[in-house]
Amino acid sequence: MTLEDRIRQKFEDALRSWPAAGAGVHRHMLTVANLAAFLRLSIDEAERLILQTMPRVPSPANEVRTTLAKAYGEAVESGRTFERKPAPLPEMKHTREAMIRRGAGITEADWRDKSPIRLDWEPGYRDALAVLELYDPEEFLFIGERDGRTVREVHQWRRKIESCGCDGLPHVCPNPMSGEWGKTKSGNPSRRCDDTVAAFRYVVAEFDLAGLTHADQLAFWWGFKSTRIAALIDSGGKSIHAWLRVDCPDREAWTRDVENNLFKNVLVPLGMDPGCSNESRLSRLPGHFRKAGRMQRLLYLNPEA
């Protein structure tokens, strides 16, 4: 059994063996978070698994997220230190900086002008409706809270958003789902997981670097030519999410071309979050108003990417 296999077993055992509330739940949570970081699970996936299994309500409400942030900065296992976020290779860092310089001064207005779909409305639910134009009406999509399981056909989501807006719908999985039940990596049943992805169409890419400004991100994507950009979404926080069109024919091609090539050799060395490489990765749904007081906004949309 490899080291990773042993850590995965420890992680799964830890999810099943929480102490009772009041008997060291937070300390156990940090152990689970460190193991998740070593396994390079996305923070979203790790948070979802912890919330599903922990024996009490988080206190404060951001307890799990804060614990994961600490663990994912530097995960420790058996006396060794594992850096989750590899630093960009020097030559790729220079490439990133050159791309930012190439797009220096580019604004959100420039991206909207460049968008093949004219985004000439005020940010809101129409942003979400525009994104739905990327799909056939009968395709299944996951939209909702991070730990949600609601999967509907696109035409059903359209009716819901037209009538109720995007309240309670902060996330979307850009890749269509099968509509069936599958199993997560930890064995839990889910309708939104890698196992239930039906079309391997889009990669979600976002920067994992402190200090990269909103303007730098706008400039970088302007100069990015490695893969076609289908959408750019302001997350309502610090990040811009890019949906990159890859159109892999199957899961095997996704593993080979996206995880082992595009991410490993291009995106991660450029500073992208390595946790975005799985096929059921969530992005932010444009049109949702975050509790922090900012709207998630659609900046660019190209259905023909």
Secondary structure, DSSP 8 states (H G I E B T S, - for coil): --HHHHHHHHHHHHHH----TTSSHHHHHHHHHHHHHHTT--HHHHHHHHHHH-SS--SSTTHHHHHHHHHHHSEEETTEEE-SS----HHHHHHHHHHHHHTTT--HHHHHHH-SS---S-SSHHHHHHHHTTS-TTSEEEEE-TT---EEEHHHHHHHHHHHTTTT--EE-SS-B-SS-EE-TTS-EESSSGGGB--EEEEEE-B--TT--HHHHHHHHHH--SSEEEEEEE-SSS-EEEEEEEEESSHHHIIIIIIIIIIIIIITTTTB-GGG-STT--EE-TT-B-TTS-B-EEEEE-TT-
